[in-house]
Amino acid sequence: MGWANFAIEKLQNGETVKIRPSGHSMRGRVKHKDIVTLAPCDPDDLEVGDVVLVRVRGNVFLHLIKSIDNKKRFLIGNNRGKINGWVGRSAIYGKMIAVETPPA
């Protein structure tokens, strides 16, 4: 079972969900173990710079949309310059709508 399976299932059912992703690839936008609120999204409404929960080559990431090709393909990367690759619309599960730092 993957770290975000519960969130993907809720998003696919039209529910908003909170996750606490780990890692530092999104530093500057999302810190390690921040509380991130995700909402279902329509790929037609996504823009470059949006943070999304996405599956790229079998791995699930909370990463940025770097480029959009005719609303059919989305280039995904982190906030530190790495590019993960192009994905189709169905690979995007939800969009970040809020981020909060938990109390220490």
C-alpha positions, 0 to 999 in steps of 0.5 A: 500500500502506498503512502497516499492511497487513502487520499487518492481514494477519497479524492476520487470519491469527490472528497477533500482530504489532508495529508502530511507528506515527507521529504524536502523536494517541495521546500519553499512551497511545502515543508517536511510533514506540513499538513496539506489540504487537497481537493478534487480538481478538473484538469481543465482548471489546472495551471502552471505552478499548481501543486498536485497529488500525481502519479508519475511512472508508478510513484505518487508525488506532491509536486508542481505542474511545470508546463501544460500541453493543450490541457492533455499532458502535464509536465511534473517536477519538484520545487528544486528544479527536478523534472519527473516527466509528462503525465496524462489527465488521469494521473492527477488526483487532486490539487493543493488548496491549503498548507499549514505547519503543525504546532511544534 
